[in-house]
């Protein structure tokens, strides 16, 4: 087993919470008072484990504020406990995201990849997790089979984009603003716009990309509890 452990020190450390997002393979911590979200995401494998510690041992957690033994570490690496910080208002928490078991032959090498993420709210954190997944995996979510499953029904054209990139998508509810972000493959933000609650229906946006270098970019659509990410290219 191998894992990434973090003893979080967010704002208002007495009100930390920990939780798990299975879809994004993301163990995360946040303040019950809001404003801070941090997480560890497993990128490279599917056999994920997540252990959320109540550091003082509340709620049956492994206690680690008096020492973190090898036995405790091994137990946590192979055990799932997906929430912490709910048993005492002054509790402190830690999280461990791990993968395993692995059998590694002599002279062989095992590579694992994790992303360390931060955001202002859970949607922000999930958007960063999807961005990290796309950058790491090289998947193409603008393929036809992905579009059919898309909540937003996103289409970007022409393919590849030239001096302009056109984005069309579906606005389902007028009360839900949609935020559009575009990143390059080094996760640098190139474009950001939040709609001002337009009427529901098909929306169209044209973006001037004439000054952008050739390469691959990632479109992110964020609305309410929905985050979707799509890869596009520019020549």
C-alpha positions as CSV (number, residue, x, y, z in Angstrom):
1,X,0.0,0.0,0.0
2,X,1.1,3.6,-0.6
3,X,-0.7,6.8,0.4
4,X,-0.6,10.5,0.9
5,X,-1.3,11.8,4.4
6,X,-2.1,15.3,5.5
7,X,-2.8,16.8,8.9
8,X,-4.7,19.9,7.8
9,X,-4.4,23.3,9.4
10,X,-7.1,25.3,7.8
11,X,-8.6,28.5,9.1
12,X,-10.7,27.9,12.3
13,X,-8.9,24.6,13.0
14,X,-11.2,23.7,15.8
15,X,-14.1,23.2,13.3
16,X,-12.4,21.0,10.7
17,X,-14.4,18.3,8.9
18,X,-13.3,15.6,6.5
19,X,-15.3,13.8,3.8
20,X,-14.8,11.7,0.7
21,X,-15.9,12.2,-2.9
22,X,-15.8,8.7,-4.5
23,X,-16.6,9.9,-8.0
24,X,-13.5,12.1,-8.1
25,X,-11.4,9.8,-5.9
26,X,-10.9,12.7,-3.6
27,X,-10.5,12.9,0.1
28,X,-11.0,16.4,1.4
29,X,-11.1,18.6,4.4
30,X,-13.1,21.8,5.1
31,X,-14.0,24.3,7.7
32,X,-17.5,24.0,9.1
33,X,-17.7,27.8,9.0
34,X,-17.0,27.7,5.2
35,X,-14.4,29.3,3.0
36,X,-11.7,26.7,2.9
37,X,-11.6,23.4,1.1
38,X,-8.5,21.2,0.5
39,X,-8.1,17.7,-0.8
40,X,-6.0,14.8,-1.9
41,X,-6.9,13.1,-5.1
42,X,-5.7,9.7,-6.4
43,X,-5.0,10.1,-10.1
44,X,-3.2,6.9,-11.2
45,X,-5.2,3.9,-9.8
46,X,-8.8,2.8,-9.0
47,X,-8.1,0.7,-5.9
48,X,-8.5,3.7,-3.6
49,X,-8.8,3.8,0.2
50,X,-9.6,6.8,2.3
51,X,-9.2,7.2,6.0
52,X,-10.5,10.3,7.8
53,X,-8.9,10.6,11.2
54,X,-10.4,12.2,14.3
55,X,-6.9,12.9,15.6
56,X,-8.0,12.6,19.3
57,X,-9.7,9.3,18.7
58,X,-13.3,10.3,18.8
59,X,-15.9,8.2,17.1
60,X,-13.8,5.1,17.0
61,X,-11.0,6.7,14.9
62,X,-7.4,5.6,15.1
63,X,-5.9,8.1,17.6
64,X,-2.8,9.8,16.3
65,X,-2.4,12.9,18.4
66,X,-0.3,10.8,20.8
67,X,1.8,9.2,18.2
68,X,1.4,7.6,14.8
69,X,2.8,4.0,15.0
70,X,3.7,1.8,12.1
71,X,0.8,-0.5,13.0
72,X,-1.6,2.5,12.9
73,X,-0.3,3.6,9.5
74,X,-0.7,0.2,8.0
75,X,-4.2,-0.2,9.4
76,X,-5.2,3.2,8.0
77,X,-3.7,2.5,4.6
78,X,-5.9,-0.5,4.1
79,X,-9.1,0.8,5.8
80,X,-11.9,3.1,4.7
81,X,-13.3,5.7,7.1
82,X,-14.9,8.5,5.1
83,X,-15.8,11.2,7.6
84,X,-14.3,12.9,10.6
85,X,-14.8,16.0,12.7
86,X,-18.5,15.4,13.4
87,X,-18.0,13.9,16.9
88,X,-16.7,16.9,18.9
89,X,-16.9,20.6,18.0
90,X,-13.2,21.2,19.0
91,X,-11.9,18.1,17.1
92,X,-8.9,18.2,14.8
93,X,-8.7,16.0,11.7
94,X,-6.3,14.4,9.2
95,X,-6.9,12.5,6.0
96,X,-5.1,9.7,4.2
97,X,-5.7,8.8,0.6
98,X,-4.1,5.5,-0.4
99,X,-4.0,2.8,-3.0
100,X,-3.4,-0.9,-2.8
101,X,-2.7,-3.7,-2.3
102,X,0.1,-4.0,-4.9
103,X,2.5,-6.8,-5.6
104,X,5.8,-5.4,-6.8
105,X,8.3,-7.9,-8.2
106,X,12.0,-7.6,-7.5
107,X,13.6,-4.7,-9.5
108,X,10.2,-3.5,-10.7
109,X,8.9,0.1,-10.2
110,X,5.4,1.3,-9.1
111,X,4.3,4.8,-10.0
112,X,1.4,6.5,-8.1
113,X,0.1,10.0,-8.8
114,X,-1.7,12.3,-6.4
115,X,-3.0,15.8,-6.8
116,X,-3.1,18.2,-3.9
117,X,-6.0,20.6,-4.4
118,X,-7.5,23.7,-2.8
119,X,-10.6,25.8,-3.3
120,X,-13.2,28.2,-1.8
121,X,-16.1,25.7,-1.9
122,X,-16.8,22.1,-2.9
123,X,-17.6,22.9,-6.5
124,X,-14.3,24.7,-6.9
125,X,-12.5,21.7,-5.4
126,X,-14.3,19.2,-7.7
127,X,-13.6,21.4,-10.7
128,X,-9.9,21.3,-9.8
129,X,-10.1,17.5,-9.4
130,X,-11.6,17.1,-12.9
131,X,-8.9,19.4,-14.3
132,X,-6.2,17.3,-12.7
133,X,-7.7,14.1,-14.0
134,X,-7.8,15.4,-17.6
135,X,-4.3,16.7,-17.5
136,X,-3.0,13.4,-16.1
137,X,-5.1,11.0,-18.2
138,X,-5.2,12.6,-21.6
139,X,-8.9,11.6,-22.0
140,X,-11.0,13.3,-24.7
141,X,-14.4,14.1,-23.1
142,X,-15.6,16.0,-26.2
143,X,-16.0,12.6,-28.0
144,X,-19.6,11.8,-29.0
145,X,-20.2,9.2,-26.2
146,X,-19.3,11.8,-23.6
147,X,-21.4,14.6,-25.1
148,X,-24.5,12.4,-24.9
149,X,-24.0,12.1,-21.1
150,X,-23.2,15.8,-20.6
151,X,-25.6,17.8,-18.5
152,X,-24.7,20.9,-20.4
153,X,-24.6,19.3,-23.9
154,X,-21.4,21.3,-24.7
155,X,-20.1,21.7,-28.2
156,X,-16.9,23.6,-29.1
157,X,-16.2,24.4,-32.7
158,X,-14.4,24.7,-35.0
159,X,-12.2,21.7,-34.2
160,X,-9.4,22.5,-33.8
161,X,-10.1,26.2,-32.9
162,X,-8.4,29.0,-34.8
163,X,-8.6,32.7,-33.9
164,X,-12.0,32.2,-32.3
165,X,-13.5,29.4,-30.3
166,X,-17.3,29.0,-30.2
167,X,-19.0,27.2,-27.3
168,X,-22.6,26.3,-27.2
169,X,-24.3,24.7,-24.2
170,X,-27.7,24.2,-22.6
171,X,-28.9,26.4,-19.8
172,X,-31.5,24.3,-18.0
173,X,-32.7,26.8,-15.4
174,X,-32.8,30.6,-15.5
175,X,-32.1,30.7,-11.7
176,X,-28.7,28.9,-12.1
177,X,-25.7,30.9,-13.2
178,X,-23.1,29.0,-15.3
179,X,-19.5,29.7,-14.8
180,X,-17.2,28.9,-17.8
181,X,-13.4,28.5,-17.2
182,X,-10.7,27.6,-19.8
183,X,-7.3,26.4,-18.7
184,X,-4.2,25.5,-20.6
185,X,-2.5,22.2,-19.9
186,X,-0.3,23.7,-17.2
187,X,-3.6,24.6,-15.3
188,X,-3.2,28.3,-16.0
189,X,-6.5,30.1,-16.3
190,X,-7.0,31.7,-19.7
191,X,-10.6,32.7,-19.7
192,X,-13.4,33.0,-17.0
193,X,-16.9,34.2,-17.3
194,X,-20.0,33.7,-15.1
195,X,-23.4,34.1,-16.8
196,X,-25.9,36.6,-15.3
197,X,-28.8,34.1,-15.0
198,X,-29.9,34.1,-18.7
199,X,-33.2,32.5,-19.8
200,X,-33.1,28.7,-20.0
201,X,-32.3,27.2,-23.4
202,X,-29.3,27.0,-25.8
203,X,-26.5,29.5,-25.1
204,X,-23.7,30.5,-27.5
205,X,-20.4,32.1,-26.7
206,X,-17.6,33.2,-29.0
207,X,-14.1,33.7,-27.4
208,X,-11.2,35.4,-29.1
209,X,-8.3,32.9,-29.0
210,X,-6.1,34.6,-31.5
211,X,-3.4,35.4,-28.9
212,X,-3.4,31.9,-27.4
213,X,-0.6,29.5,-28.2
214,X,-1.3,26.4,-30.2
215,X,-2.1,23.4,-28.0
216,X,-4.7,21.7,-25.8
217,X,-7.1,23.5,-23.5
218,X,-9.7,22.4,-21.0
219,X,-13.2,23.9,-20.8
220,X,-14.9,23.8,-17.4
221,X,-18.6,24.3,-16.9
222,X,-19.7,24.9,-13.3
223,X,-23.3,25.3,-12.1
224,X,-25.0,24.5,-8.8
225,X,-23.7,21.0,-7.9
226,X,-22.6,20.1,-11.4
227,X,-19.0,20.3,-12.7
228,X,-18.0,19.1,-16.2
229,X,-14.7,19.4,-18.0
230,X,-13.9,19.1,-21.7
231,X,-10.7,19.0,-23.7
232,X,-10.3,21.1,-26.9
233,X,-7.4,22.0,-29.2
234,X,-6.3,25.2,-30.9
235,X,-4.0,25.5,-33.9
